[in-house]
Amino acid sequence: MAKSVKPRPYHAPRRAEAAARTRRTIAEAADRLFAEHGYNAVTMAQIAAEAGVAADTVYAAIGPKPVLFRLLIERAISGEDDAVTPLERDYVRAMRSEPDARAKLAIYARAVRLIQARLAPLFLALQSAASSEPELAALWREISERRAANMRLLAADLATSGLLRADLSIDEAADIIWSMNAAEYYDLLVHQRGWLPERFEAWLVDAWQRLLLRDSASQ
């Protein structure tokens, strides 16, 4: 009787790693193309060629163009290959554990600088394409509303420190932060006016502390 041959073990981790590398390569290629040419001018075939894969691979690994673009936005915000919830982000944890309001704003200003270096070109492409692409219009609203809600949480956190200016409501403080952490604001100063990203970060820290917090001399 012939001896049965045991099947080789299936190395799922190896396959998962290869799939993750493929997704990363496609995402990085798409990121470059969208940032340079905008959303509408870039085709899935161009993304596949830039990534060195077949077009079918792009669809199988990530999905159609709007899904791919959403992934890029979430990657830019999270700083990871996949979306990370706000509470899982290192800078959010650091801010929540920091009792000093001025230090909280310094941590967040650095995070904004690092995020917008990745996000601003994509977000401006999203803004441009949203008028003609319903899925991207929905993504634009979702990201903007999510950012506004998160800024209200930050403003409420600042209020608990007792250092928020007495003439500012939590909603007003949130709107100030929301307007100044926007991709458009980063683009104006860094890309259009030539500020160094580090100068932008320092400006945010100084401006937010002056605009939002009580003068230490009045405490």
Backbone as CSV, one residue per row, in Angstrom:
resi,resn,N_x,N_y,N_z,CA_x,CA_y,CA_z,C_x,C_y,C_z
1,MET,0.839,-1.195,0.000,0.000,0.000,0.000,0.877,1.250,0.000
2,ALA,0.593,2.168,-0.909,1.425,3.361,-1.036,1.298,4.237,0.190
3,LYS,2.438,4.754,0.609,2.463,5.618,1.778,1.861,6.976,1.423
4,SER,0.940,7.432,2.255,0.310,8.732,1.972,1.299,9.855,2.224
5,VAL,1.211,10.878,1.401,2.100,12.032,1.518,1.352,13.150,2.217
6,LYS,1.946,13.606,3.304,1.314,14.702,4.036,1.451,16.019,3.253
7,PRO,0.378,16.771,3.165,0.486,18.057,2.460,1.379,19.011,3.228
8,ARG,2.073,19.854,2.486,2.924,20.856,3.127,2.061,21.862,3.885
9,PRO,2.555,22.313,5.024,1.763,23.312,5.764,1.622,24.599,4.955
10,TYR,0.459,25.191,5.034,0.163,26.419,4.292,0.669,27.614,5.085
11,HIS,1.577,28.360,4.518,2.194,29.482,5.220,1.360,30.743,5.008
12,ALA,0.281,30.836,5.748,-0.599,31.998,5.628,0.100,33.309,5.970
13,PRO,0.953,33.357,7.021,1.628,34.620,7.320,2.453,35.142,6.152
14,ARG,3.124,34.238,5.436,3.945,34.645,4.299,3.075,35.250,3.192
15,ARG,1.944,34.620,2.968,1.020,35.120,1.950,0.452,36.477,2.370
16,ALA,0.139,36.615,3.647,-0.390,37.891,4.146,0.647,38.998,4.024
17,GLU,1.908,38.674,4.301,2.974,39.670,4.177,3.134,40.113,2.730
18,ALA,3.050,39.162,1.802,3.168,39.507,0.380,2.007,40.391,-0.057
19,ALA,0.801,40.070,0.423,-0.371,40.887,0.085,-0.235,42.293,0.652
20,ALA,0.290,42.396,1.878,0.479,43.710,2.501,1.509,44.527,1.732
21,ARG,2.573,43.882,1.270,3.581,44.594,0.470,2.986,45.098,-0.832
22,THR,2.152,44.272,-1.448,1.518,44.689,-2.699,0.607,45.885,-2.471
23,ARG,-0.208,45.839,-1.417,-1.082,46.965,-1.097,-0.269,48.231,-0.838
24,ARG,0.836,48.084,-0.108,1.670,49.237,0.204,2.275,49.830,-1.070
25,THR,2.754,48.971,-1.960,3.345,49.443,-3.219,2.314,50.188,-4.061
26,ILE,1.109,49.636,-4.147,0.038,50.282,-4.912,-0.337,51.615,-4.281
27,ALA,-0.477,51.627,-2.958,-0.864,52.862,-2.263,0.185,53.947,-2.449
28,GLU,1.447,53.592,-2.357,2.514,54.586,-2.521,2.549,55.127,-3.946
29,ALA,2.318,54.252,-4.923,2.274,54.693,-6.318,1.095,55.629,-6.550
30,ALA,-0.070,55.258,-6.051,-1.257,56.099,-6.202,-1.078,57.434,-5.494
31,ASP,-0.469,57.403,-4.329,-0.219,58.628,-3.565,0.583,59.619,-4.403
32,ARG,1.653,59.147,-5.013,2.493,60.019,-5.843,1.708,60.602,-7.010
33,LEU,0.944,59.763,-7.683,0.228,60.216,-8.875,-0.898,61.188,-8.534
34,PHE,-1.679,60.882,-7.515,-2.773,61.772,-7.136,-2.245,63.119,-6.651
35,ALA,-1.166,63.086,-5.866,-0.607,64.336,-5.349,-0.081,65.216,-6.474
36,GLU,0.460,64.600,-7.513,1.046,65.368,-8.618,0.015,65.801,-9.646
37,HIS,-0.952,64.931,-9.948,-1.854,65.195,-11.068,-3.313,65.429,-10.671
38,GLY,-3.665,65.184,-9.414,-5.060,65.284,-9.020,-5.783,63.968,-9.220
39,TYR,-7.016,63.930,-8.736,-7.777,62.676,-8.768,-8.261,62.328,-10.164
40,ASN,-8.917,63.262,-10.819,-9.584,62.957,-12.088,-8.618,62.605,-13.207
41,ALA,-7.402,63.153,-13.161,-6.457,62.939,-14.260,-5.741,61.598,-14.185
42,VAL,-5.872,60.905,-13.077,-5.138,59.648,-12.882,-6.065,58.457,-13.113
43,THR,-5.608,57.500,-13.902,-6.389,56.295,-14.168,-5.846,55.121,-13.354
44,MET,-6.673,54.126,-13.212,-6.233,52.922,-12.511,-5.107,52.224,-13.281
45,ALA,-5.135,52.319,-14.602,-4.056,51.724,-15.408,-2.733,52.423,-15.120
46,GLN,-2.768,53.742,-14.948,-1.547,54.471,-14.625,-1.017,54.078,-13.246
47,ILE,-1.932,53.920,-12.303,-1.527,53.505,-10.958,-0.879,52.124,-11.006
48,ALA,-1.491,51.210,-11.752,-0.934,49.865,-11.880,0.463,49.906,-12.503
49,ALA,0.622,50.704,-13.552,1.928,50.815,-14.206,2.971,51.406,-13.261
50,GLU,2.581,52.426,-12.511,3.496,53.049,-11.561,3.914,52.065,-10.469
51,ALA,2.967,51.197,-10.071,3.246,50.217,-9.021,3.928,48.964,-9.556
52,GLY,3.939,48.796,-10.878,4.552,47.610,-11.470,3.722,46.355,-11.309
53,VAL,2.391,46.526,-11.309,1.495,45.376,-11.193,0.441,45.454,-12.287
54,ALA,-0.334,44.388,-12.420,-1.437,44.395,-13.374,-2.598,45.211,-12.818
55,ALA,-3.412,45.778,-13.714,-4.563,46.568,-13.269,-5.511,45.736,-12.414
56,ASP,-5.692,44.478,-12.784,-6.567,43.604,-11.998,-6.060,43.443,-10.560
57,THR,-4.753,43.513,-10.391,-4.178,43.386,-9.052,-4.569,44.565,-8.174
58,VAL,-4.640,45.753,-8.762,-5.031,46.941,-8.002,-6.449,46.767,-7.469
59,TYR,-7.346,46.325,-8.340,-8.735,46.109,-7.921,-8.837,44.997,-6.878
60,ALA,-8.088,43.917,-7.080,-8.171,42.780,-6.157,-7.556,43.116,-4.798
61,ALA,-6.474,43.887,-4.805,-5.759,44.176,-3.561,-6.437,45.255,-2.731
62,ILE,-7.052,46.241,-3.423,-7.629,47.374,-2.692,-9.066,47.654,-3.086
63,GLY,-9.331,47.745,-4.385,-10.689,48.037,-4.826,-10.699,49.115,-5.889
64,PRO,-11.880,49.629,-6.240,-11.980,50.663,-7.263,-11.366,51.985,-6.793
65,LYS,-11.309,52.919,-7.705,-10.585,54.172,-7.469,-11.043,54.941,-6.226
66,PRO,-12.343,55.128,-5.990,-12.741,55.855,-4.768,-12.315,55.145,-3.490
67,VAL,-12.366,53.810,-3.492,-11.948,53.039,-2.324,-10.445,53.213,-2.096
68,LEU,-9.688,53.186,-3.179,-8.246,53.390,-3.095,-7.931,54.776,-2.540
69,PHE,-8.662,55.791,-3.019,-8.390,57.140,-2.551,-8.731,57.293,-1.070
70,ARG,-9.814,56.672,-0.644,-10.163,56.708,0.779,-9.037,56.091,1.612
71,LEU,-8.500,54.962,1.149,-7.396,54.328,1.853,-6.223,55.284,1.995
72,LEU,-5.911,56.020,0.928,-4.789,56.955,0.971,-5.025,58.064,1.993
73,ILE,-6.247,58.572,2.040,-6.582,59.616,3.007,-6.416,59.080,4.431
74,GLU,-6.936,57.894,4.690,-6.846,57.320,6.030,-5.398,57.006,6.403
75,ARG,-4.610,56.543,5.428,-3.188,56.286,5.682,-2.472,57.572,6.051
76,ALA,-2.780,58.643,5.329,-2.113,59.922,5.586,-2.466,60.452,6.966
77,ILE,-3.721,60.302,7.363,-4.147,60.774,8.679,-3.516,59.934,9.780
78,SER,-3.504,58.627,9.585,-3.045,57.708,10.627,-1.532,57.571,10.683
79,GLY,-0.862,57.779,9.545,0.565,57.529,9.491,0.909,56.054,9.491
80,GLU,-0.077,55.232,9.163,0.095,53.778,9.120,-0.431,53.263,7.787
81,ASP,-0.155,51.984,7.494,-0.612,51.411,6.234,-2.134,51.316,6.162
82,ASP,-2.780,51.203,7.305,-4.236,51.121,7.356,-4.750,52.135,8.368
83,ALA,-6.053,52.382,8.315,-6.655,53.368,9.206,-6.460,52.973,10.667
84,VAL,-6.187,53.970,11.488,-6.043,53.782,12.935,-7.014,54.739,13.606
85,THR,-7.791,54.246,14.545,-8.751,55.107,15.225,-8.006,56.174,16.025
86,PRO,-8.638,57.346,16.242,-7.943,58.431,16.952,-7.330,58.010,18.283
87,LEU,-8.059,57.241,19.068,-7.569,56.883,20.395,-6.366,55.946,20.342
88,GLU,-6.116,55.330,19.186,-4.965,54.435,19.043,-3.712,55.165,18.584
89,ARG,-3.844,56.437,18.226,-2.691,57.178,17.715,-1.805,57.655,18.858
90,ASP,-0.504,57.597,18.630,0.457,57.915,19.689,0.280,59.340,20.206
91,TYR,0.086,60.292,19.294,0.007,61.676,19.746,-1.272,61.929,20.554
92,VAL,-2.343,61.217,20.231,-3.578,61.382,21.005,-3.378,60.829,22.418
93,ARG,-2.741,59.697,22.519,-2.445,59.130,23.841,-1.575,60.088,24.647
94,ALA,-0.571,60.675,23.978,0.321,61.601,24.677,-0.437,62.836,25.154
95,MET,-1.342,63.348,24.324,-2.121,64.525,24.710,-3.054,64.215,25.868
96,ARG,-3.676,63.049,25.841,-4.622,62.694,26.895,-3.927,62.504,28.248
97,SER,-2.678,62.066,28.199,-1.946,61.852,29.449,-1.218,63.094,29.939
98,GLU,-1.168,64.145,29.109,-0.462,65.374,29.465,-1.421,66.326,30.180
99,PRO,-1.136,66.721,31.428,-2.052,67.591,32.156,-1.963,69.064,31.767
100,ASP,-0.844,69.474,31.210,-0.635,70.892,30.911,-1.228,71.262,29.546
101,ALA,-2.088,72.282,29.511,-2.774,72.662,28.275,-1.797,73.133,27.204
102,ARG,-0.774,73.880,27.593,0.197,74.364,26.615,0.973,73.215,25.988
103,ALA,1.318,72.235,26.801,2.025,71.064,26.283,1.125,70.240,25.359
104,LYS,-0.166,70.158,25.695,-1.112,69.452,24.819,-1.092,70.075,23.421
105,LEU,-1.163,71.416,23.376,-1.200,72.107,22.092,0.117,71.938,21.334
106,ALA,1.236,71.880,22.045,2.522,71.655,21.387,2.578,70.257,20.772
107,ILE,2.085,69.264,21.500,2.042,67.894,20.960,1.171,67.851,19.713
108,TYR,0.026,68.525,19.782,-0.888,68.470,18.642,-0.336,69.230,17.444
109,ALA,0.328,70.359,17.670,0.909,71.118,16.559,1.940,70.279,15.808
110,ARG,2.739,69.535,16.535,3.714,68.657,15.874,2.992,67.581,15.067
111,ALA,1.937,67.010,15.644,1.178,65.988,14.923,0.573,66.557,13.653
112,VAL,0.027,67.775,13.718,-0.569,68.403,12.537,0.484,68.599,11.459
113,ARG,1.657,69.057,11.860,2.727,69.260,10.874,3.089,67.959,10.155
114,LEU,3.221,66.875,10.910,3.578,65.588,10.309,2.442,65.030,9.460
115,ILE,1.200,65.174,9.944,0.048,64.678,9.185,-0.116,65.441,7.885
116,GLN,-0.046,66.771,7.944,-0.311,67.569,6.746,0.783,67.429,5.695
117,ALA,1.992,67.094,6.104,3.028,66.811,5.108,2.609,65.656,4.208
118,ARG,1.858,64.703,4.784,1.351,63.570,3.997,-0.004,63.865,3.381
119,LEU,-0.850,64.559,4.131,-2.266,64.665,3.784,-2.594,65.821,2.853
120,ALA,-1.946,66.961,3.014,-2.380,68.173,2.310,-2.506,67.997,0.798
121,PRO,-1.516,67.428,0.103,-1.689,67.268,-1.355,-2.887,66.399,-1.718
122,LEU,-3.105,65.336,-0.952,-4.241,64.456,-1.215,-5.562,65.145,-0.904
123,PHE,-5.598,65.892,0.194,-6.851,66.522,0.597,-7.250,67.614,-0.379
124,LEU,-6.275,68.311,-0.934,-6.588,69.319,-1.945,-7.099,68.654,-3.224
125,ALA,-6.541,67.499,-3.563,-7.059,66.743,-4.706,-8.477,66.262,-4.427
126,LEU,-8.731,65.847,-3.201,-10.078,65.430,-2.803,-11.054,66.589,-2.917
127,GLN,-10.660,67.752,-2.438,-11.521,68.933,-2.501,-11.886,69.270,-3.942
128,SER,-10.910,69.174,-4.830,-11.142,69.497,-6.242,-12.074,68.490,-6.904
129,ALA,-11.919,67.208,-6.566,-12.700,66.162,-7.227,-14.090,65.993,-6.628
130,ALA,-14.303,66.509,-5.424,-15.568,66.264,-4.727,-16.774,66.824,-5.478
131,SER,-16.573,67.883,-6.250,-17.701,68.498,-6.959,-18.263,67.611,-8.054
132,SER,-17.452,66.685,-8.559,-17.908,65.838,-9.664,-18.000,64.357,-9.307
133,GLU,-17.551,63.993,-8.108,-17.556,62.590,-7.694,-18.354,62.457,-6.396
134,PRO,-19.585,61.944,-6.459,-20.413,61.853,-5.240,-19.750,61.102,-4.101
135,GLU,-19.027,60.030,-4.407,-18.372,59.262,-3.339,-17.301,60.090,-2.643
136,LEU,-16.602,60.920,-3.424,-15.565,61.758,-2.829,-16.173,62.943,-2.094
137,ALA,-17.313,63.430,-2.571,-18.015,64.484,-1.838,-18.426,63.983,-0.462
138,ALA,-18.893,62.740,-0.413,-19.275,62.148,0.871,-18.053,61.970,1.765
139,LEU,-16.921,61.570,1.178,-15.694,61.416,1.941,-15.222,62.763,2.472
140,TRP,-15.322,63.802,1.651,-14.944,65.158,2.065,-15.755,65.583,3.290
141,ARG,-17.063,65.395,3.213,-17.915,65.779,4.343,-17.588,64.950,5.584
142,GLU,-17.387,63.670,5.379,-17.110,62.775,6.509,-15.832,63.180,7.232
143,ILE,-14.758,63.440,6.462,-13.484,63.796,7.074,-13.583,65.156,7.759
144,SER,-14.250,66.101,7.113,-14.386,67.439,7.698,-15.195,67.396,8.993
145,GLU,-16.292,66.642,8.982,-17.132,66.545,10.184,-16.421,65.771,11.295
146,ARG,-15.679,64.743,10.916,-14.926,63.982,11.913,-13.869,64.871,12.573
147,ARG,-13.200,65.674,11.746,-12.171,66.570,12.272,-12.789,67.601,13.211
148,ALA,-13.966,68.146,12.827,-14.638,69.129,13.674,-15.042,68.510,15.014
149,ALA,-15.551,67.281,14.987,-15.950,66.610,16.220,-14.746,66.353,17.118
150,ASN,-13.625,65.947,16.509,-12.420,65.701,17.298,-11.879,66.990,17.915
151,MET,-12.022,68.107,17.183,-11.549,69.377,17.728,-12.416,69.846,18.891
152,ARG,-13.686,69.481,18.864,-14.529,69.833,20.005,-14.103,69.044,21.240
153,LEU,-13.705,67.788,21.054,-13.193,67.000,22.168,-11.910,67.620,22.715
154,LEU,-11.038,68.084,21.808,-9.809,68.720,22.249,-10.105,70.006,23.012
155,ALA,-11.017,70.828,22.491,-11.366,72.074,23.165,-11.964,71.802,24.542
156,ALA,-12.802,70.780,24.641,-13.385,70.423,25.938,-12.301,69.972,26.911
157,ASP,-11.307,69.252,26.387,-10.188,68.823,27.219,-9.400,70.025,27.723
158,LEU,-9.186,71.010,26.840,-8.493,72.230,27.256,-9.288,72.958,28.339
159,ALA,-10.604,72.950,28.199,-11.452,73.643,29.177,-11.316,73.032,30.566
160,THR,-11.132,71.721,30.629,-11.014,71.071,31.935,-9.726,71.470,32.655
161,SER,-8.741,71.985,31.900,-7.491,72.418,32.524,-7.648,73.730,33.275
162,GLY,-8.751,74.445,32.991,-8.963,75.742,33.612,-8.214,76.876,32.933
163,LEU,-7.536,76.591,31.830,-6.735,77.611,31.157,-7.392,78.173,29.895
164,LEU,-8.508,77.606,29.479,-9.188,78.147,28.301,-9.677,79.563,28.600
165,ARG,-9.509,80.461,27.643,-9.934,81.843,27.847,-11.415,81.918,28.208
166,ALA,-11.740,82.791,29.153,-13.110,82.890,29.658,-14.076,83.402,28.604
167,ASP,-13.572,84.169,27.611,-14.457,84.730,26.594,-14.645,83.800,25.407
168,LEU,-14.120,82.589,25.489,-14.277,81.615,24.407,-15.153,80.458,24.877
169,SER,-16.144,80.107,24.081,-16.887,78.879,24.345,-16.091,77.699,23.811
170,ILE,-16.481,76.510,24.220,-15.813,75.317,23.713,-15.969,75.220,22.195
171,ASP,-17.158,75.547,21.694,-17.378,75.486,20.245,-16.496,76.484,19.499
172,GLU,-16.346,77.683,20.041,-15.497,78.686,19.390,-14.037,78.250,19.398
173,ALA,-13.580,77.718,20.513,-12.203,77.228,20.577,-11.986,76.093,19.578
174,ALA,-12.960,75.199,19.492,-12.866,74.088,18.541,-12.780,74.604,17.106
175,ASP,-13.572,75.626,16.786,-13.555,76.174,15.424,-12.215,76.816,15.090
176,ILE,-11.608,77.462,16.073,-10.292,78.074,15.845,-9.255,77.010,15.514
177,ILE,-9.225,75.947,16.308,-8.268,74.865,16.041,-8.580,74.205,14.701
178,TRP,-9.861,73.959,14.452,-10.301,73.304,13.212,-9.859,74.077,11.978
179,SER,-9.978,75.404,12.039,-9.616,76.211,10.864,-8.116,76.206,10.617
180,MET,-7.326,76.091,11.674,-5.883,76.224,11.534,-5.158,74.894,11.386
181,ASN,-5.864,73.779,11.599,-5.212,72.484,11.349,-5.594,71.928,9.979
182,ALA,-6.241,72.744,9.168,-6.739,72.301,7.866,-5.618,72.176,6.842
183,ALA,-5.824,71.292,5.881,-4.856,71.128,4.793,-4.670,72.426,4.025
184,GLU,-5.757,73.191,3.863,-5.675,74.445,3.118,-4.737,75.438,3.804
185,TYR,-4.778,75.481,5.124,-3.942,76.410,5.885,-2.471,76.017,5.760
186,TYR,-2.190,74.721,5.884,-0.828,74.216,5.703,-0.329,74.522,4.295
187,ASP,-1.184,74.288,3.312,-0.797,74.524,1.923,-0.463,75.999,1.686
188,LEU,-1.269,76.888,2.230,-1.024,78.321,2.038,0.352,78.733,2.559
189,LEU,0.682,78.314,3.764,1.917,78.787,4.387,3.149,77.993,3.952
190,VAL,3.030,76.667,3.861,4.197,75.838,3.553,4.447,75.743,2.054
191,HIS,3.414,75.403,1.292,3.599,75.205,-0.146,3.583,76.513,-0.936
192,GLN,2.672,77.415,-0.580,2.554,78.638,-1.371,3.460,79.770,-0.884
193,ARG,3.675,79.866,0.416,4.511,80.936,0.948,5.903,80.470,1.335
194,GLY,6.152,79.189,1.230,7.506,78.685,1.413,7.987,78.551,2.843
195,TRP,7.058,78.511,3.813,7.476,78.302,5.197,8.047,76.892,5.350
196,LEU,9.066,76.759,6.173,9.517,75.422,6.545,8.448,74.762,7.413
197,PRO,8.247,73.449,7.275,7.252,72.769,8.116,7.479,73.002,9.610
198,GLU,8.754,73.065,10.027,9.047,73.307,11.435,8.611,74.712,11.857
199,ARG,8.741,75.675,10.958,8.265,77.033,11.250,6.757,77.029,11.382
200,PHE,6.078,76.274,10.543,4.625,76.154,10.620,4.217,75.574,11.973
201,GLU,4.899,74.534,12.406,4.598,73.921,13.704,4.769,74.928,14.829
202,ALA,5.891,75.671,14.819,6.146,76.647,15.873,5.084,77.744,15.874
203,TRP,4.645,78.129,14.670,3.597,79.147,14.567,2.294,78.642,15.177
204,LEU,1.921,77.403,14.886,0.692,76.853,15.448,0.740,76.851,16.973
205,VAL,1.858,76.408,17.518,1.978,76.372,18.974,1.781,77.770,19.547
206,ASP,2.513,78.737,19.016,2.442,80.104,19.539,1.045,80.696,19.348
207,ALA,0.485,80.535,18.149,-0.829,81.124,17.855,-1.918,80.495,18.706
208,TRP,-1.935,79.172,18.809,-2.975,78.504,19.599,-2.880,78.877,21.076
209,GLN,-1.656,78.926,21.586,-1.518,79.280,22.997,-1.995,80.711,23.255
210,ARG,-1.711,81.622,22.328,-2.132,83.019,22.493,-3.645,83.171,22.300
211,LEU,-4.181,82.458,21.307,-5.595,82.621,20.958,-6.540,81.903,21.922
212,LEU,-6.075,80.798,22.475,-6.989,79.919,23.214,-6.844,79.970,24.731
213,LEU,-5.656,80.256,25.200,-5.395,80.101,26.627,-5.248,81.447,27.332
214,ARG,-5.582,81.449,28.588,-5.409,82.638,29.405,-3.922,82.954,29.579
215,ASP,-3.620,84.223,29.682,-2.257,84.650,29.955,-1.844,84.110,31.316
216,SER,-0.648,83.485,31.360,-0.200,82.902,32.617,-0.082,83.945,33.725
217,ALA,0.147,85.208,33.323,0.304,86.267,34.329,-1.028,86.579,35.018
218,SER,-2.159,86.204,34.366,-3.475,86.522,34.931,-4.009,85.413,35.806
219,GLN,-3.265,84.303,35.917,-3.757,83.170,36.697,-3.584,83.422,38.199
